[in-house]
Amino acid sequence: MKKLRVTVNGVSYDVEVEILEDDDEGGAAYGYGLTAMPLPPLTPPVGVGPAPAPAKLPIASPPTSGAANELTSPIAGVVHDVKVKIGDVVKENQPVVVIEAMKMNTNISSPVNGKVKEIKVKTGDPVQQGQVLIVFE
């Protein structure tokens, strides 16, 4: 029997592991069996309450920097794709930029109906939250 300490969600448990079979060289075992032991109930450490419910994300148009004709990035990441070019006419909520953050692509949509006047980013550019991506006429 081997005694091990396992930590789950910040709570440590002492467990005993029985080696059922060893390899010929006396090294690592092929299989292990766990001896059933009663475990204490999972309770948070003293002073820690239950986790708060996750906040619901509002469904809204992308934030702008105060100017109604500018599209700003709602997240930090890397520009994966720019779906428009200067002079294109876009509709409100039309995806115009794709930003990759944490290995996920996020479509960023136009906040207005309008014509693309200036594109301030290109594919591969790192962007910060609140950075201007596109200016509309």
C-alpha positions in Angstrom: 0.0 0.0 0.0 1.1 3.5 -0.8 -0.3 6.6 0.9 -0.9 9.6 -1.3 -2.3 13.1 -0.6 -4.8 14.3 -3.3 -6.1 17.9 -3.4 -9.5 18.6 -5.0 -10.9 22.1 -5.1 -8.4 23.2 -2.5 -9.3 20.4 0.0 -6.7 17.7 0.6 -7.5 14.1 1.1 -5.2 11.3 2.2 -5.7 8.1 0.2 -4.2 4.6 0.1 -3.2 3.1 -3.2 -2.7 -0.7 -3.5 -0.3 -1.9 -6.2 -2.0 -4.8 -8.0 0.8 -5.7 -10.4 4.4 -4.7 -11.0 6.4 -4.9 -14.2 9.4 -7.2 -14.4 12.0 -4.5 -13.6 10.3 -3.5 -10.3 9.5 0.0 -11.7 6.2 1.6 -12.3 3.1 -0.6 -11.9 0.8 -1.4 -14.7 -2.4 -1.0 -12.7 -3.4 0.5 -9.4 -6.5 -0.2 -7.3 -7.8 2.4 -4.9 -8.8 1.2 -1.4 -12.3 2.6 -0.6 -12.0 5.1 2.2 -14.8 7.4 3.5 -14.1 10.9 2.4 -15.1 14.0 4.3 -17.9 16.1 2.8 -16.7 18.7 0.4 -17.0 22.0 2.2 -15.3 25.2 1.4 -12.4 26.4 3.6 -13.4 28.6 6.6 -14.2 32.1 5.5 -15.0 31.1 1.9 -18.6 31.2 0.8 -20.2 29.6 -2.2 -19.1 30.9 -5.6 -21.2 33.7 -6.9 -23.5 33.0 -9.9 -21.8 33.9 -13.2 -22.8 37.3 -14.4 -25.1 37.3 -17.4 -23.6 39.0 -20.4 -25.7 41.7 -22.0 -26.6 41.3 -25.6 -25.8 44.6 -27.1 -24.0 46.2 -30.1 -20.2 46.6 -29.8 -19.0 49.4 -27.7 -17.9 52.6 -29.3 -15.3 55.1 -28.1 -18.0 57.8 -27.8 -17.9 58.7 -31.5 -20.9 57.1 -33.3 -18.8 56.6 -36.4 -16.1 54.5 -34.7 -16.0 50.8 -34.0 -13.8 49.8 -31.0 -12.7 46.4 -29.9 -14.8 45.0 -27.0 -11.9 42.5 -26.2 -8.2 42.3 -26.3 -6.8 39.8 -28.8 -5.3 39.5 -32.3 -7.0 40.5 -35.5 -7.8 37.2 -37.3 -9.7 38.7 -40.3 -10.9 42.1 -41.6 -14.1 41.3 -43.6 -14.4 44.8 -45.2 -12.3 47.3 -47.2 -12.4 51.0 -47.4 -15.4 52.2 -49.4 -17.6 49.2 -48.5 -21.2 49.9 -47.4 -22.1 48.0 -44.3 -25.3 47.4 -42.3 -25.7 47.7 -38.6 -24.8 44.3 -36.9 -22.9 43.1 -40.0 -19.7 41.3 -38.9 -16.7 43.4 -40.1 -13.7 42.2 -38.0 -12.8 38.8 -36.4 -10.7 38.9 -33.3 -9.0 35.8 -31.9 -8.7 35.7 -28.1 -7.9 32.6 -26.0 -8.1 30.4 -29.1 -11.6 31.6 -29.9 -12.7 33.7 -32.8 -15.2 36.5 -32.0 -17.1 38.4 -34.7 -17.1 42.2 -34.2 -20.1 43.8 -35.9 -20.7 47.3 -37.2 -22.5 49.5 -34.8 -24.0 51.6 -37.6 -25.3 51.6 -41.2 -22.6 53.3 -43.1 -19.6 53.4 -45.4 -16.1 52.3 -44.3 -13.9 55.4 -44.2 -10.8 54.1 -42.5 -9.5 50.7 -41.3 -7.0 51.1 -38.5 -6.0 47.4 -38.1 -4.9 44.5 -40.3 -4.7 40.8 -40.0 -2.2 39.8 -37.3 -2.3 43.1 -35.4 -2.6 42.8 -31.6 -5.5 44.9 -30.3 -6.5 46.2 -26.8 -10.0 46.5 -25.5 -11.4 49.9 -26.5 -9.0 50.3 -29.4 -10.5 51.9 -32.6 -10.7 49.3 -35.3 -12.8 51.0 -38.1 -14.0 54.5 -38.8 -17.3 55.0 -40.7 -18.5 58.0 -42.7 
